Amino acid sequence: MLFADDIVLADETKDGVNRKLELWRNTLESKGFKLSRTKTEYMHCEFRNTRHRNDGVVKLGEVEVPKVNHFRYL
């Protein structure tokens, strides 16, 4: 989901989020843009009837992305 300069990436696993985040970063950088590492964060959502493990970390390159409990999306 996109709005102005904000984006939400969603996936069922952290590995999936990592892949999408790297693809997004590479695409932006190939066009001369940069993804803000200081403004990037992730939120884990637990849904009923899911059996996905919550291990691993979300990274942007080699930098771990901070986990938050909520965020505002305009």
VMD Tcl script that builds the backbone (N, CA, C; Angstrom):
set m [mol new atoms 222]
animate dup $m
set s [atomselect $m all]
$s set {name element resname resid chain x y z} {
  {N N MET 1 A 0.850 -1.158 0.000}
  {CA C MET 1 A 0.000 0.000 0.000}
  {C C MET 1 A 0.906 1.234 0.000}
  {N N LEU 2 A 0.638 2.162 -0.884}
  {CA C LEU 2 A 1.436 3.380 -1.004}
  {C C LEU 2 A 0.603 4.615 -0.686}
  {N N PHE 3 A 1.243 5.580 -0.045}
  {CA C PHE 3 A 0.631 6.887 0.156}
  {C C PHE 3 A 1.756 7.904 0.236}
  {N N ALA 4 A 1.789 8.834 -0.698}
  {CA C ALA 4 A 2.833 9.857 -0.744}
  {C C ALA 4 A 4.202 9.197 -0.676}
  {N N ASP 5 A 4.930 9.404 0.411}
  {CA C ASP 5 A 6.249 8.778 0.517}
  {C C ASP 5 A 6.266 7.653 1.551}
  {N N ASP 6 A 5.101 7.097 1.867}
  {CA C ASP 6 A 5.003 5.977 2.809}
  {C C ASP 6 A 4.591 4.714 2.066}
  {N N ILE 7 A 5.059 3.580 2.550}
  {CA C ILE 7 A 4.684 2.296 1.967}
  {C C ILE 7 A 4.520 1.276 3.081}
  {N N VAL 8 A 3.593 0.366 2.896}
  {CA C VAL 8 A 3.427 -0.768 3.801}
  {C C VAL 8 A 3.718 -2.026 3.003}
  {N N LEU 9 A 4.634 -2.846 3.500}
  {CA C LEU 9 A 4.921 -4.147 2.912}
  {C C LEU 9 A 4.361 -5.202 3.847}
  {N N ALA 10 A 3.628 -6.151 3.322}
  {CA C ALA 10 A 3.029 -7.195 4.158}
  {C C ALA 10 A 3.393 -8.564 3.602}
  {N N ASP 11 A 3.629 -9.500 4.510}
  {CA C ASP 11 A 3.911 -10.876 4.129}
  {C C ASP 11 A 3.605 -11.768 5.316}
  {N N GLU 12 A 3.508 -13.060 5.069}
  {CA C GLU 12 A 3.212 -14.009 6.143}
  {C C GLU 12 A 4.436 -14.360 6.970}
  {N N THR 13 A 5.642 -14.076 6.464}
  {CA C THR 13 A 6.864 -14.420 7.188}
  {C C THR 13 A 7.831 -13.241 7.189}
  {N N LYS 14 A 8.765 -13.270 8.136}
  {CA C LYS 14 A 9.795 -12.232 8.165}
  {C C LYS 14 A 10.728 -12.375 6.975}
  {N N ASP 15 A 10.995 -13.606 6.543}
  {CA C ASP 15 A 11.816 -13.802 5.344}
  {C C ASP 15 A 11.165 -13.140 4.137}
  {N N GLY 16 A 9.849 -13.284 4.028}
  {CA C GLY 16 A 9.126 -12.648 2.931}
  {C C GLY 16 A 9.209 -11.137 2.999}
  {N N VAL 17 A 9.081 -10.586 4.193}
  {CA C VAL 17 A 9.208 -9.134 4.370}
  {C C VAL 17 A 10.619 -8.693 4.001}
  {N N ASN 18 A 11.623 -9.461 4.430}
  {CA C ASN 18 A 13.009 -9.126 4.090}
  {C C ASN 18 A 13.223 -9.107 2.583}
  {N N ARG 19 A 12.684 -10.096 1.875}
  {CA C ARG 19 A 12.826 -10.138 0.414}
  {C C ARG 19 A 12.160 -8.921 -0.234}
  {N N LYS 20 A 10.953 -8.597 0.210}
  {CA C LYS 20 A 10.237 -7.452 -0.358}
  {C C LYS 20 A 10.942 -6.136 -0.041}
  {N N LEU 21 A 11.466 -6.027 1.167}
  {CA C LEU 21 A 12.167 -4.811 1.567}
  {C C LEU 21 A 13.423 -4.612 0.725}
  {N N GLU 22 A 14.179 -5.674 0.475}
  {CA C GLU 22 A 15.380 -5.577 -0.358}
  {C C GLU 22 A 15.023 -5.242 -1.802}
  {N N LEU 23 A 13.960 -5.849 -2.318}
  {CA C LEU 23 A 13.514 -5.548 -3.681}
  {C C LEU 23 A 13.113 -4.080 -3.792}
  {N N TRP 24 A 12.384 -3.593 -2.805}
  {CA C TRP 24 A 11.956 -2.190 -2.789}
  {C C TRP 24 A 13.165 -1.265 -2.713}
  {N N ARG 25 A 14.114 -1.582 -1.841}
  {CA C ARG 25 A 15.331 -0.766 -1.697}
  {C C ARG 25 A 16.114 -0.741 -3.008}
  {N N ASN 26 A 16.318 -1.909 -3.614}
  {CA C ASN 26 A 17.067 -1.980 -4.872}
  {C C ASN 26 A 16.375 -1.201 -5.986}
  {N N THR 27 A 15.058 -1.304 -6.048}
  {CA C THR 27 A 14.300 -0.583 -7.077}
  {C C THR 27 A 14.429 0.921 -6.888}
  {N N LEU 28 A 14.262 1.394 -5.654}
  {CA C LEU 28 A 14.396 2.831 -5.384}
  {C C LEU 28 A 15.795 3.335 -5.726}
  {N N GLU 29 A 16.822 2.590 -5.276}
  {CA C GLU 29 A 18.197 3.028 -5.503}
  {C C GLU 29 A 18.556 3.014 -6.983}
  {N N SER 30 A 17.971 2.101 -7.759}
  {CA C SER 30 A 18.249 2.068 -9.203}
  {C C SER 30 A 17.677 3.294 -9.913}
  {N N LYS 31 A 16.716 3.957 -9.278}
  {CA C LYS 31 A 16.098 5.170 -9.836}
  {C C LYS 31 A 16.660 6.445 -9.208}
  {N N GLY 32 A 17.673 6.301 -8.339}
  {CA C GLY 32 A 18.297 7.462 -7.724}
  {C C GLY 32 A 17.684 7.898 -6.407}
  {N N PHE 33 A 16.769 7.096 -5.864}
  {CA C PHE 33 A 16.138 7.412 -4.581}
  {C C PHE 33 A 16.788 6.604 -3.466}
  {N N LYS 34 A 16.508 6.975 -2.232}
  {CA C LYS 34 A 17.021 6.234 -1.079}
  {C C LYS 34 A 15.884 5.900 -0.138}
  {N N LEU 35 A 15.970 4.729 0.451}
  {CA C LEU 35 A 15.026 4.313 1.481}
  {C C LEU 35 A 15.586 4.787 2.817}
  {N N SER 36 A 14.795 5.483 3.603}
  {CA C SER 36 A 15.268 6.014 4.878}
  {C C SER 36 A 15.391 4.894 5.901}
  {N N ARG 37 A 16.621 4.580 6.261}
  {CA C ARG 37 A 16.845 3.527 7.257}
  {C C ARG 37 A 16.391 3.966 8.646}
  {N N THR 38 A 16.442 5.263 8.925}
  {CA C THR 38 A 16.042 5.744 10.255}
  {C C THR 38 A 14.527 5.791 10.424}
  {N N LYS 39 A 13.778 5.825 9.328}
  {CA C LYS 39 A 12.319 5.875 9.419}
  {C C LYS 39 A 11.666 4.522 9.163}
  {N N THR 40 A 12.470 3.513 8.841}
  {CA C THR 40 A 11.924 2.194 8.529}
  {C C THR 40 A 11.706 1.412 9.816}
  {N N GLU 41 A 10.528 0.814 9.953}
  {CA C GLU 41 A 10.191 0.015 11.133}
  {C C GLU 41 A 9.235 -1.092 10.708}
  {N N TYR 42 A 9.098 -2.100 11.576}
  {CA C TYR 42 A 8.145 -3.158 11.253}
  {C C TYR 42 A 7.291 -3.487 12.460}
  {N N MET 43 A 6.124 -4.039 12.165}
  {CA C MET 43 A 5.190 -4.445 13.212}
  {C C MET 43 A 4.733 -5.864 12.907}
  {N N HIS 44 A 4.837 -6.735 13.893}
  {CA C HIS 44 A 4.373 -8.116 13.752}
  {C C HIS 44 A 2.906 -8.181 14.149}
  {N N CYS 45 A 2.089 -8.762 13.286}
  {CA C CYS 45 A 0.659 -8.922 13.568}
  {C C CYS 45 A 0.359 -10.402 13.739}
  {N N GLU 46 A -0.225 -10.748 14.835}
  {CA C GLU 46 A -0.595 -12.140 15.125}
  {C C GLU 46 A -2.071 -12.319 14.807}
  {N N PHE 47 A -2.362 -13.225 13.895}
  {CA C PHE 47 A -3.744 -13.501 13.515}
  {C C PHE 47 A -4.137 -14.888 13.989}
  {N N ARG 48 A -5.400 -15.062 14.270}
  {CA C ARG 48 A -5.884 -16.376 14.692}
  {C C ARG 48 A -5.668 -17.382 13.583}
  {N N ASN 49 A -5.502 -18.635 13.990}
  {CA C ASN 49 A -5.374 -19.754 13.060}
  {C C ASN 49 A -4.144 -19.672 12.170}
  {N N THR 50 A -3.121 -18.945 12.590}
  {CA C THR 50 A -1.872 -18.952 11.832}
  {C C THR 50 A -0.859 -19.769 12.603}
  {N N ARG 51 A 0.005 -20.401 11.882}
  {CA C ARG 51 A 1.014 -21.248 12.511}
  {C C ARG 51 A 2.421 -20.809 12.133}
  {N N HIS 52 A 2.580 -19.541 11.797}
  {CA C HIS 52 A 3.889 -19.053 11.396}
  {C C HIS 52 A 4.722 -18.742 12.631}
  {N N ARG 53 A 5.992 -19.089 12.541}
  {CA C ARG 53 A 6.902 -18.812 13.646}
  {C C ARG 53 A 7.310 -17.344 13.613}
  {N N ASN 54 A 7.648 -16.843 14.770}
  {CA C ASN 54 A 8.006 -15.432 14.907}
  {C C ASN 54 A 9.504 -15.266 15.135}
  {N N ASP 55 A 10.329 -16.151 14.517}
  {CA C ASP 55 A 11.767 -15.985 14.723}
  {C C ASP 55 A 12.367 -15.149 13.616}
  {N N GLY 56 A 13.631 -14.873 13.791}
  {CA C GLY 56 A 14.340 -14.086 12.802}
  {C C GLY 56 A 14.158 -12.603 13.039}
  {N N VAL 57 A 14.829 -11.855 12.205}
  {CA C VAL 57 A 14.767 -10.401 12.305}
  {C C VAL 57 A 14.457 -9.829 10.926}
  {N N VAL 58 A 13.991 -8.616 10.913}
  {CA C VAL 58 A 13.798 -7.895 9.661}
  {C C VAL 58 A 15.007 -6.985 9.504}
  {N N LYS 59 A 15.636 -7.035 8.326}
  {CA C LYS 59 A 16.844 -6.249 8.090}
  {C C LYS 59 A 16.724 -5.446 6.815}
  {N N LEU 60 A 17.378 -4.323 6.825}
  {CA C LEU 60 A 17.535 -3.494 5.640}
  {C C LEU 60 A 19.027 -3.473 5.357}
  {N N GLY 61 A 19.447 -4.272 4.397}
  {CA C GLY 61 A 20.876 -4.490 4.196}
  {C C GLY 61 A 21.394 -5.283 5.378}
  {N N GLU 62 A 22.367 -4.747 6.079}
  {CA C GLU 62 A 22.917 -5.409 7.267}
  {C C GLU 62 A 22.388 -4.814 8.568}
  {N N VAL 63 A 21.496 -3.836 8.460}
  {CA C VAL 63 A 20.984 -3.130 9.637}
  {C C VAL 63 A 19.637 -3.709 10.047}
  {N N GLU 64 A 19.519 -4.072 11.336}
  {CA C GLU 64 A 18.256 -4.603 11.850}
  {C C GLU 64 A 17.214 -3.486 11.938}
  {N N VAL 65 A 16.020 -3.782 11.438}
  {CA C VAL 65 A 14.914 -2.820 11.451}
  {C C VAL 65 A 14.216 -2.908 12.806}
  {N N PRO 66 A 13.967 -1.774 13.472}
  {CA C PRO 66 A 13.319 -1.816 14.785}
  {C C PRO 66 A 11.862 -2.281 14.702}
  {N N LYS 67 A 11.473 -3.071 15.698}
  {CA C LYS 67 A 10.098 -3.551 15.805}
  {C C LYS 67 A 9.307 -2.562 16.656}
  {N N VAL 68 A 8.068 -2.266 16.225}
  {CA C VAL 68 A 7.188 -1.370 16.974}
  {C C VAL 68 A 5.872 -2.079 17.260}
  {N N ASN 69 A 5.130 -1.573 18.230}
  {CA C ASN 69 A 3.829 -2.150 18.575}
  {C C ASN 69 A 2.678 -1.477 17.838}
  {N N HIS 70 A 2.920 -0.277 17.320}
  {CA C HIS 70 A 1.912 0.438 16.535}
  {C C HIS 70 A 2.612 1.490 15.692}
  {N N PHE 71 A 1.941 1.915 14.635}
  {CA C PHE 71 A 2.434 3.041 13.862}
  {C C PHE 71 A 1.267 3.731 13.183}
  {N N ARG 72 A 1.483 4.966 12.823}
  {CA C ARG 72 A 0.445 5.756 12.158}
  {C C ARG 72 A 0.748 5.760 10.668}
  {N N TYR 73 A -0.244 5.380 9.895}
  {CA C TYR 73 A -0.115 5.381 8.444}
  {C C TYR 73 A -1.185 6.303 7.890}
  {N N LEU 74 A -0.773 7.366 7.220}
  {CA C LEU 74 A -1.729 8.360 6.725}
  {C C LEU 74 A -2.477 7.877 5.517}
}
mol reanalyze $m
mol bondsrecalc $m
mol representation Tube
mol addrep $m
